[in-house]
Amino acid sequence: MAFRARGWRSPPPPPLLLLLLWVTGQAAPVAGLGLDTELQIERRFVPDECPRTVRSGDFVRYHYVGTFPDGQKFDSSYDRDSTFNVFVGKGQLIAGMDQALVGMCVNERRFVKIPPKLAYGSEGVSGVIPPDSVLHFDVLLMDIWNSEDQVQVHTYFTPPSCPRTIQVSDFVRYHYNGTFLDGTLFDSSHNRMKTYDTYVGIGWLIPGMDKGLLGMCVGEKRIITIPPFLAYGEDGDGKDIPGQASLVFDVALLDLHNPKDGISIENKVVPENCERRSQSGDFLRYHYNGTLLDGTFFDSSYSRNRTFDTYIGQGYVIAGMDEGLLGVCIGEKRRIVVPPHLGYGEEGRGNIPGSAVLVFDIHVIDFHNPSDSISIISHYKPPDCSVLSKKGDYLKYHYNASLLDGTLLDSTWNLGKTYNIVLGSGQVVLGMDMGLREMCVGEKRTVVVPPHLGYGEAGVDGEVPGSAVLVFDIELLELVAGLPEGYMFIWNGEVSPNLFEEIDKDGNGEVLLEEFSEYIHAQVASGKGKLAPGFDADMIVKNMFTNQDRNGDGKVTAEEFKLKDQEAKHDEL
């Protein structure tokens, strides 16, 4: 409520007390009315709190029942379903009522006996009030204000931190309960489960609320009391608020921004070593807690146990976050406050209300750029570092694998055994393969592998997060030189011109797998030949035999048998 509204309704019939405007003169009491010659007031209920009492010149709204001494009713505001509204002490009431109302509190109930000389005197009111009548009034005061009143503000809760207060032209979101001075509820945003959202100080609200909200902090709670001439005036709102009603708003401010606001950034933790800061086009992995300005939680990557992964500066996230993630370091923690025009706007999304300021507490886990290659930092090289690893070499090494934030993923040291591969054979991710090249035995290095050269967007379920940058701390322990590219077996000396005959020991012109395998292994054992290191020897020999067995009949003839230089497409011999 508290917005401008204009309504009109026809005025109720004039209550009897207004008839005094045409009744003048007083007469002595009529015989038979007893000693009721003075004004008598009985305070039947007085509220515990009475911050203000009626004074002459105040405007009041009250209910009453008017009866004669015998109990016969002659008038009641309740029957009209409308309070009686009038200035006190300005001659608008019979003299007895003018006096009886002075000193009353809102919600106070008084029983008043008014003698004729302070009521309608010897003339009475034709057909309603006999001459010289004593009148009884049961009065309940509902409202009180004065034309000199201003908006009253009572703050009953102030948050510990108040970095900003409401100014003219700010946009606010707040909850409220709206009551009359007697405590009767006429409206509540809580009942609608939706905040009231509005600009302040530009005429979108009743003047009293425009003024009463100024200076509030997010999280503050205050009571704003507004006289009717700064609210809905003589006419009320035509629905729930009667004319000349003072209004009381119990307000809790949830949100505050200005359309000119940009994002705000508060650095919580910045690592001492920050070799690189994020730029537009980078891909980030970060954790976050998302809250509204009043602290209401709406989302968290921690609750999903998974980072939020996105490109920045390219419109993949809301504009405020796109901007707020620029310039971060790996490991940095910062708070990003995003106004709604850089967040989810007037409509909101999901459990984020429209026009909400968003607060993101983020922790940057890692970032990279799609154009990144691996990076290598060598920590130690032995004095003799002349033999360097190359494609085809068989390597034995130890490693620790971790994420950029230091989270350990795997370690051969913990397992107590080396990791063994043939370099360039696809046995490790491409970035690791690249990082192991040109390394000598005894060397220690760190290899940083971006995800497109690691495990990509998918990662390894339960082990490596998707799109994660990997850090390998490596120590090379052993290197066995590989064969020239394209070879799985080579001769260490001259090849016998009678090679087929030497393999075909029984001289039947056919070589079986057993004969072929026995011969090759014998050459390796004597040092005359060498198989490619790091692979299953029997499998290599079997593949060599299969390549020589052109027709696939399980034996090799002299016509089928060829050396590599005789037919380049085969790797054997």
N, C-alpha and C positions, 0 to 999 in steps of 0.2 A: 504494500500500500504505500503511503507517503509520496505518491506521485500526484501530479495535478489532475484533478477531475472536477467536472462541473455537472451538477445534477439539479433538478428542480422538482419540488413537490408542493402541492397545494397546502397552505397553512391550515393547521387544525383550528377548530372553533375557539374563540377566545375564552380562556379560563375565567372563572368567576372573579378571581382576585384582581383581574384587570378592570373590572367594573368600577373600581375605586376612582378611576380616572374621571368618571362622571358623577361620583358621589362626593359631596362635600358637606361639612357641618357635622356636629356631634350632638347628642342629647343625653340626658340623664338616664341611668338604667331603669328599666321597667320593673315594677313591683313583681315579686315572684321569682326573680333571677338570683336571689340570694346575695352572698357577699362577693360574687365574682366581679369585683370592680377594678382589680389590678391584673396586669400581665403575669401569668404563671408559666414557668418553663421547667420541664422535667427532662433531664438528659438520660434517655433510656439505653443508649449505647454510645460509647466513646471509643474509637479505634486506639490501638496501642501507640501507633505513630501518628502524629499530627503536626506535620511540618509547617502548616499554615492555617490560619483561621480567617473567617469572613470579617472584613472591615467595611465601613461605610465607603461606598464608591466602587466596591467590587461587583463583578458580574457573576451570578450564580446560576447553576442548573440543579433543580431539586424535584423530587417526587413528594407528593403529599396526598393525604386523605382528609377532607373536611367534614366534620360532623357537628350536630347540635349536642348539647349536654345529655339528651336522652339516647344518644347513639345513632340517631337518624343521619344518614349521609346526605350531604347536599352537593358535594363536588369531589372529584378525584382526578389527579393527573394520570394515574394508572389506567383509568378507563379510556383515556385518549391515547395511551401507549406513547406518551411524549412527556418529557420533563417540562417543568415550568422554568422559563429562562428570563432573567430580569436583573437589572441593576439594583443594588441595595443602598438605601439611604438617599435616594434621589426622588422620592415621592411617587414611585411607580407601584408601590404596594400599600396596603392598609398599614397604618402606623404600627400596629401590634406586630405584624409580620416583619416589618422593617427592623424592629427592635429584636425580635426573637431570633433572627438569622445571624445577627452579629456574634462573632466568637465561635461559630460552628466550624467543625473539621469536616473534610470530605469523608464520607461513610458514617458520619455521626447521625444518630437518630434522636430527634427531640419530640416530646409531646407538649404542645403549646395551648394554653387557654387564654383567649383574647377577649377582654371585656368589650361591650358595645362602643364605649367611648374611643377605643383604639381599633374598632372594626368599622361597621356600617352605621353605627349610631341609631338615632330615633327614626331614621327614614328606612333603613334596611334596603333590600333589593327586591323590587316588586316580583312576587311569585316565586322567589327563591329564598331570600333571607328576611324573616320577619323583623320588624323594628325592635331595637333594643335587645338583639340576640347576642348571647355569649357563643363564641365559636371555638371549636376544638380542632387543632391541626396536628396530624401525625406526619412529621417532616423527616425526609431522608436526603441529605446533601450529597449530590453526585459530582459537582464540579465547581471550581472557583478560579477566577482569573481577574486581572486588572488590566486596563488599557495601557498601563505603563510597563507591563511585564515584558520580558525578553525571553529568548530561548534559554532554558536551564540545562546544564550539562553536568552529570555526575559520573565520573569514571570510577568503576569499582574493581577493575582489573587492568593492570598495565604489564605488558610483557617485559621480560628482562632486557631485551634488546629492541631498540626502536630506531632503525637506520633511516626511516623515512616516514613522513606524515602526509595526510591528505591535503592537497592544495587545490585551488580552483582549476577546473578543466581535467582533473584526474578522473580515471574510470575506476570504479570500485565494485567489489562483490561482497555483500554482507548478508548475514541472517538477522532477523528481527522478530520480536513479538510486539504487536501494537495493542495498547490498552487505553481505556479512558482513565481519568484520575481515580475512579473508584475501583480500578483493577479489572474491569470487564474487558475480556479479550475481543477485539474486533477483527484482527488479522494476524497471520503468522507465516513467515517464509518457511519455518521449520515444518509446519503442517503440510506444505506443498513439497517438502524435501528438495527445495531449489532456492539458491540464493537470489537476492534481488540485485540486479546488475544495472549500473547507471553511471552517467557522468555527474560530477558534482560542481555546483556553482554556475551552471549555464542554463538554469531554468527547467531542467527535467524533473526536479523534485519540488515539493512545497517549500516555500522560503525557509521555514524553520528547520527542515531537515537539511537543506543545503548548507545552512549555517552550523547546525549541530554536528555534522560529520567532519568539518574542517579540523585538522590537527590530530586526527586519529592515527594510531599505529596499527599495523597488521597484528592481529591477536588481541588487541585492546577490546574491552567490553565497557560500554557506557550506557547510561540512561539519559535520553534526550526528552525533555518536557517542553511542549510547544503550545503556546496560547492559540486560540482559534483564528485570530487575525493574521497569524503566520502559518496557518494550516488551511482548513477548508471553509473558514468564515461562517457567515450567517446561514448559508444554504447546506452546509455539510457536503458529502459526496453524492448525495441522492440515493445511497444504498445502505451502507453499514454505519456511516458516521453522521450523527445528527448535527444540525446547525449549532454553532457557538460551543463546540466541544473542544476542550483541551485534550491533547494527545500525548501519550507517553510511549516512547519507543525504546525497547531494550535491545541494543545493537551490538553484534559481534562482527568485527571487520575481518574478513577472510583474505582479501586480495586487493591489490592496489597497483595501478600503473598509469602511465601517461602515454598517449599515442605517439609522442615524440621519443619515447624511451628506446634505447638500443639494449643489447645484452649487457649484463655485468658479469665480470669474472673475478673470482676470489681464489688465489692460489693457496692451497692447503699444504701440499708437500711438493717441493721441486728438488729432484735429485741433484747432488753436487756435481756429478759428471753427466753432462747433457751434450753429447757429441752431435746430436741431430734433433731438429724440431720438425714437427709435421707441417706439410705444405699441401696446397690444393692438389688433388689427384692422388694423394697417398691413400693407402688402405689401412684402416685402424681396427684393432681389437681392443675393446675396453669394457670394463664393468661399470655399472651405474645404479644408483638409487634415484628414482624420480618421485618428487613430492610436489604438492601445491605450496603456495607461499605460507599457508598457515601450518604446514607440516604434515598435511594429510597425504598418506602414501598412495601412489597410483601404479607404480611398476618398479621392477628390479630385475636386473640380469642375474644377480646373485641367487635369487629364488629359483631361477631356471638352471643354475649351475652351469651357465654358458655365457661367454662374452657376447657383446653385440658387435658385429663385424660389418664394416661399411667403408665405402669410399667417402672422402670428405671434399667439400668444395664443388660437388657435381650434382647437387640436388637430390641425393639419395636419402637425406635426413631433413628434418625441418630446418628452415633457414637459420634460426638462432643457434642450433646445434652445429650446423655446417660452419658457422663463423666461430663458435666457441671452442671447437676442436682444433683450430689452426694454432700452430706454434707450441704444441705440447711436446714434452719429453717422454720417453719411455719411463714408466714408473711414476710419472707425475700424478698428483691428485689435485683436482680443482673443482670449484663450485661454479656452475654456469646458470645464471638466472635469465630466463627467456620470456619477454613480454608476449602476450597472445598474438599480436600481429606478426611475430616471428616464430610463433608456435603453431597451435591448432585453431587460432582465430575465434570468431564468434560462435562457431558451431561446436567446437570441441571434438573429441573422438573417444569412443568407448566410455571409460570411467573418468575421462578428463572433461570437466564442464566447459561450456563455452566461455570465451573471454578470460580464461584462466592463465595467470602467470605460472610458469613451470620452473622448478628448481631441480637441477641435475647435479648430483655429487658423483664425479667420475674418477676412475682409476685406469690410466692408460697401461695396457699390458704389452702391446707391441704395435708397430706399424712398419710398413714397407711401401715401396713404389713398384708398380709392375715393370718398370724399366731397370730395377735393381738386379745386379748380379751378386755372386757370392763375394764375401770379403774375408781376407785371410790375414791373420796376425801371427807372426812367428815369434814364439817366446824363447826358444832355445834351438841352436844348431850345434852339432858336435864339430870339433876341429876339422875332421875329415868328412866333408859333405859333398863328395864328388859324384857318387852314384845316386842318381835321382830317379824316383819312380816315374813310370810311364805306362801307357796303355798296354795291357797284356801281362804286366808284372803281377806276381802273387804277393800280397801284403798281409802281414799280421800286425794288428795294432790294438791299443786300448783307447777307449773314449768315454767321456761323460756327455750325455745329450740333455740339453735343458732348453726351456723357453727363454725369451728375452728378459722376462722378469725374474729369472733365476730358478724357476720351478724345475726340479730334476725329473727327467722323463725316463732315463735309462743309463746304465753304467756297466761296462764290461769289468771294471775293477771290482764292483760289488759282486759280480758273478764269478770272479776268479779265473776267467779265461779270456783270451784274445778274440777279436773278431777278424775273420780271415776272408779275403775276397780276391778275385782277379780283377784288376783295375780295367775299367772300360767294358766290362762284360754285362753291365746292367744289374749287378747284384746289390747295389745300393742306390739311393736316390741320386739324381743327376748332380745336385749341388755338392753332395758328399764325394762323388766320383771326381768332380772337378777339384775339390779341396784337397784331395789326397795326391794329386799329381805334383811332380817335381819336388818331392819330399825325400829326405834321406833318412836312413836308419838312425834312431836316437833323437830325431828332431821332434819338438813339441810345438803345436800351433793351435790356434782357435779359428774355426771356420764358421761363419754366419751364413745361413742358407735361407733365402726368401722362399715363401711357400710355393711359388710357381716352379721352383727348382727343388722343392721338398715333397711334402705330401699333399699339396694343393688345397682346394676348398674343402675336400671331404675329410682330410686328416686320416687318422687311424682310430677307429672306434674304441673308446675307452683308454686310449694311450696318447695320441697326438691330436690336439684340437684342430679343427679345420682352419685354414688360412693362417697357420701359425708360422712365425719366423723361428728357425731352429738354430741353436748354438752348440757346436761340437768342439770339445776340448780333446785333442788327439795327441797320442804319442806313438810313433812308428817304431815297432820292435824288430821286424824282420822283413826282408825284401828278397824274393826269388825272381830273377830276371825271367821275363816271359819270352815267347817265341816271336819271330817277325809276324806282322799282321797278316792274317789269312792262313797261318800254319798252326796245326795241332801236334805235329811231329816233325823233327828235323834230324839230319845226320850231322854228327860232329866231325866227320871226315869225308873221304871220298866214298862215293856210292859204288858198290860192286857192280861190274858190268853184267854179272850173272846173278842178279838179285832174285829173279823169279825162281831160278833153279835152286838157289840156296834155301828159299822158303819151302819149295816143293821137295821135302826130304825123301819122300818115297818115289819121286821121279815119275809119277803117273800122269803128269801134265795138268793136274788139278790141285788147287790149294783150298783146304777147308778152313773154317774159322779157327779151329783149334791149332792147326799148323801156323796160321797167320799170327795169332795171338802169342803163341809160344816164341816165335821168332822175334817179334817186335819187343816183347818184354826182355828177351835175352840181349838185344842190342842196347836197350836202356840200361840194363844191369851192368853191362860191360863198358858203358860210357861211350859207345859208338853212336847212340841215338838219344834223343831227348823228347819227352812228351810235354805238352803245354802244362805248366804247373797250375794247381788249384782246382783241377777237374778230376772226375773219376776216370782212372787210367783204363779200366776195362771198357768203359763206355766209349772213350776216344777210339780205342782199338776196334771196337765193334763198328763204330761209325766209319772208320777207315776201310774196313773190310766190305761193308755194305756199299760204299762208294765204288769200290773196285768190282764188285759183283754186279756187272752191268745188267745182266738179264734176270737177276734175282733168283737164280736156281740154287743158291746156297754154296756155290763154289766159284773160284776165280781161275780162269784159264790164262794162258800166256797171251792170247789175243786181247783179253779184257784188261790185262795188267798194264798200267801206265804210271809214270812218275808225274809229279806236279808240273814240271816244266814241259811235259809232253801234252798236258791238258789242264789249262789254267783254272778251270772252273772247280777242280777238286782240291781239297786241302791235304789229302793224305800223302805221305811219303815225299 
